[in-house]
Amino acid sequence: MVVEWGDDVKAVSEDEAMVLVNHQATGDVCTLMMCLQDKGTVVRRMMWLMDHIFKYTNFGIVSLIHGDFFIRQGRAHRDQQLVLLKEHLEKYYRSRNRKWIVLFPEGGFLRKRRETSQAFAKKNNLPFLKHVTLPRLGATQVILKTLVAPQENGNPTGRDAVIKESKSKGLQWVIDTTIAYPKGEPIDIQTWILGYRQPTVTHVHYRIFPVKDVPAEPEALAHWLYQRFIEKEDLLTHFYETGAFPPLQGQTKAISREMTLSNLWLVGIQSLAFLSGGMWYCIFQYFYHCLF
């Protein structure tokens, strides 16, 4: 089960939005997919940015057909990947009528990036974070430059190519999404599929920002993005101490909403996962024996 907190994202489900998510494990994607099932047409009109390694998993072919973008991590690939991302957005985002784009700005799992992020923070006099890592700017900046209408946040350059090809208003919102697992123990995809862990409740917190309030200039954007992850740190610290997220500004009590799906839907999804996993294993075995 998933419990949702904060702003109600259903209110913007028909608008275009960029979703920024903290990243702890492969199960984060499953959690988001579950959350978005009752958010109108969002789940079938969204684009994902994910690590290129997922291209070689059983759902990689589905993501390729869907038009998602696989990004290679590492300094050696960074500049080229950002160029490829811009080209991908210009080619597929509007032509496939996408509404939301989901990315994990930290650039990797918390357990893998935490030490490097903390060293960078110490060197640059930035806050010491334990529950999230400092985000990377590149993909966020490319998305804003490519998909936001020029008038939204005062930058008239570099944003016309995709917008002019459609009647779209461009990105309207940034949805800051924070996923929290009890005791800070994230769930991976294998656990979702095989169910070998005791049932648990995953918590998801949303904050919605108008894109016009997001600065376009790189230094200001970096500061804005850092502030979002510093706020995530505070949210997660509060959650791990109390078992709940704090109330939004202006509220005296935090409001949560239980999000559940029908058992039939869950059985269907799990069956597809088993079948696709089995098929991928058979393909791997076939090529392995042919080659070796």
C-alpha positions in Angstrom: 0.0 0.0 0.0 1.1 3.6 -0.6 0.1 6.6 1.4 0.3 10.0 -0.3 1.0 13.3 1.5 1.2 17.0 0.6 -0.3 18.6 -2.5 -2.9 16.8 -4.5 -1.3 16.1 -7.9 -4.6 15.1 -9.5 -5.3 18.8 -9.8 -2.6 19.1 -12.4 -2.8 15.7 -14.0 -3.9 17.1 -17.4 -1.2 19.8 -17.5 2.4 19.2 -18.5 4.8 18.7 -15.6 8.3 17.7 -14.7 8.5 15.2 -11.7 11.6 15.3 -9.6 12.1 12.2 -7.4 14.6 11.1 -4.8 16.2 7.7 -5.7 16.8 4.9 -3.3 16.2 1.7 -5.2 14.7 0.1 -8.3 11.4 -0.2 -6.6 11.0 3.6 -6.7 9.8 3.2 -10.3 7.2 0.6 -9.2 6.0 2.9 -6.4 5.5 5.8 -8.8 3.7 3.7 -11.3 1.3 2.5 -8.6 0.7 6.1 -7.4 -0.1 7.4 -10.9 -2.7 4.7 -11.8 -5.5 6.8 -10.4 -4.2 10.2 -11.8 -6.2 10.2 -15.1 -4.2 9.7 -18.3 -0.9 10.5 -16.8 0.5 7.0 -16.6 0.2 6.4 -20.3 1.3 9.9 -21.3 4.6 10.2 -19.4 8.2 9.9 -20.3 10.9 8.4 -18.0 14.6 9.2 -17.8 16.4 6.2 -16.4 19.9 4.7 -16.2 21.0 3.0 -19.5 21.4 -0.3 -17.7 17.7 -0.7 -17.6 17.7 -1.0 -21.4 19.0 -4.5 -20.9 16.3 -5.7 -18.5 13.0 -7.4 -19.3 11.1 -4.2 -19.4 13.8 -2.3 -21.4 12.2 -3.2 -24.8 8.9 -1.8 -23.5 10.5 1.4 -22.4 12.2 1.7 -25.8 8.9 1.3 -27.6 7.3 3.7 -25.2 9.9 6.4 -26.1 11.7 6.7 -22.7 15.2 7.9 -22.5 18.1 5.9 -21.2 20.9 8.0 -19.9 24.6 7.0 -19.3 26.1 8.2 -16.1 29.6 9.4 -15.6 31.6 12.5 -16.5 33.0 11.0 -19.7 29.5 10.7 -21.1 27.8 13.7 -19.6 28.0 16.3 -22.4 27.1 13.9 -25.1 24.1 12.5 -23.1 22.7 16.0 -22.6 22.8 16.6 -26.4 21.1 13.3 -27.0 18.5 14.1 -24.4 17.6 17.4 -26.1 17.3 15.7 -29.5 15.1 12.9 -27.9 12.8 15.4 -26.4 12.5 17.4 -29.6 11.7 14.3 -31.6 9.4 12.3 -29.3 7.9 14.4 -26.4 5.3 16.3 -28.4 4.9 13.9 -31.3 3.9 11.2 -28.8 1.7 13.6 -26.8 3.5 13.2 -23.5 2.3 15.2 -20.5 4.7 14.4 -17.6 8.4 13.7 -17.6 10.0 11.9 -14.6 13.6 12.1 -13.6 15.9 11.3 -10.7 18.2 14.3 -10.4 20.6 12.6 -8.0 21.9 10.5 -10.8 22.0 7.2 -9.0 20.9 5.3 -5.9 21.3 6.9 -2.5 23.6 4.1 -1.2 26.0 4.5 -4.1 26.1 8.3 -4.3 25.9 9.4 -0.6 29.6 9.3 0.2 30.6 11.2 -3.0 27.8 13.7 -2.5 28.9 14.4 1.1 32.5 14.9 0.1 31.4 17.4 -2.6 29.1 19.2 -0.1 32.0 19.5 2.4 34.4 20.9 -0.3 31.8 23.5 -1.5 30.4 24.5 1.9 27.0 22.9 1.2 24.7 21.1 3.7 25.6 17.6 4.9 22.8 15.3 3.7 22.1 11.7 4.9 18.8 10.8 3.4 19.3 12.3 -0.1 22.2 13.4 -2.2 22.9 16.7 -3.9 21.2 16.7 -7.3 22.9 17.1 -10.7 21.8 20.0 -12.8 22.2 18.9 -16.4 19.1 16.9 -17.3 16.8 19.3 -15.4 18.2 22.3 -17.3 17.9 20.6 -20.7 14.2 19.7 -20.0 13.4 23.2 -18.9 15.1 24.8 -21.9 13.5 22.4 -24.3 9.9 22.0 -23.0 9.0 25.3 -21.1 7.4 28.0 -23.2 9.7 31.1 -23.4 7.3 33.4 -21.4 7.1 31.1 -18.4 10.2 32.1 -16.6 11.8 34.8 -18.6 14.2 33.0 -20.9 13.3 33.7 -24.5 16.0 31.5 -26.1 16.3 27.8 -26.8 12.7 26.9 -26.1 10.9 27.4 -29.3 11.7 24.2 -31.3 9.4 21.8 -29.5 6.7 24.3 -28.5 5.9 25.7 -32.0 5.2 22.2 -33.3 2.1 21.9 -31.2 -0.6 23.9 -29.4 1.0 22.9 -26.1 1.5 25.6 -23.4 4.7 23.8 -22.5 5.6 22.6 -19.0 3.4 24.3 -16.4 4.5 22.6 -13.1 7.4 21.0 -11.3 6.2 18.3 -9.0 8.8 17.7 -6.2 8.2 14.1 -5.1 9.7 12.5 -2.0 9.5 8.7 -1.5 10.0 7.4 2.1 10.2 3.7 3.2 9.7 2.7 6.8 13.1 2.6 8.7 14.8 3.8 5.5 14.7 0.3 4.0 13.9 0.7 0.3 12.2 -1.9 -1.8 13.7 -3.2 -5.1 11.9 -4.6 -8.1 12.7 -8.2 -7.2 10.9 -7.7 -3.8 7.9 -6.2 -5.6 7.7 -9.2 -7.9 8.5 -12.0 -5.6 7.0 -10.6 -2.4 9.6 -12.1 -0.1 9.4 -9.2 2.3 6.7 -8.5 4.9 3.9 -6.2 3.7 4.9 -2.6 4.2 3.5 0.9 3.6 5.4 3.2 1.3 4.9 7.0 1.7 5.0 9.6 -1.1 5.0 13.3 -0.5 4.3 15.9 -3.2 4.9 19.6 -3.6 3.8 21.5 -6.7 5.7 24.5 -8.0 4.6 26.7 -10.9 7.3 26.5 -13.5 7.3 30.3 -13.9 8.8 30.4 -10.4 11.7 28.2 -11.4 14.8 30.3 -12.4 16.3 29.7 -15.8 19.8 31.0 -15.2 22.1 28.0 -14.4 23.5 29.3 -11.1 20.1 30.3 -9.8 18.5 27.0 -11.0 21.3 25.0 -9.3 20.5 26.9 -6.0 16.8 26.3 -6.5 17.3 22.6 -7.1 19.6 22.2 -4.1 17.0 23.8 -1.9 14.4 21.2 -3.0 16.7 18.4 -1.9 17.6 20.1 1.3 13.8 20.3 1.9 13.6 16.6 1.1 16.3 15.9 3.7 14.1 17.7 6.3 11.0 15.9 5.2 12.7 12.5 5.5 14.3 13.3 8.8 10.9 14.2 10.2 9.4 11.1 8.7 12.0 8.7 10.1 11.6 10.3 13.6 7.8 10.4 13.7 6.5 8.0 11.0 4.7 10.9 9.2 5.5 13.8 7.0 5.0 17.3 8.5 2.0 19.5 7.5 2.2 21.8 4.6 2.6 25.5 5.2 -0.7 26.9 6.5 -1.9 23.5 7.8 -2.0 22.6 11.4 -2.2 18.8 10.7 -0.7 16.8 7.9 -3.2 15.2 5.6 -2.6 11.8 4.1 -4.5 9.7 1.5 -4.3 6.0 1.2 -3.8 4.8 -2.3 -4.9 1.3 -3.1 -5.4 -0.7 -6.3 -7.7 -3.6 -7.1 -6.3 -7.1 -6.4 -7.1 -8.0 -10.0 -4.9 -5.2 -11.3 -2.0 -6.3 -9.0 -2.3 -10.0 -10.1 -2.3 -8.9 -13.7 0.8 -6.8 -13.3 2.6 -9.4 -11.3 1.8 -12.1 -13.9 3.2 -10.0 -16.7 6.3 -9.4 -14.6 6.8 -13.2 -14.2 6.1 -13.9 -17.8 8.5 -11.2 -19.1 11.2 -12.2 -16.7 10.9 -15.8 -17.7 11.0 -14.9 -21.4 14.1 -12.7 -20.9 15.8 -15.6 -19.0 15.1 -18.0 -21.9 16.4 -15.5 -24.4 19.6 -15.0 -22.4 20.1 -18.8 -22.0 19.6 -19.3 -25.8 22.2 -16.7 -26.8 24.6 -17.9 -24.0 24.6 -21.5 -25.3 24.9 -20.3 -29.0 27.9 -18.2 -28.2 29.6 -20.4 -25.6 
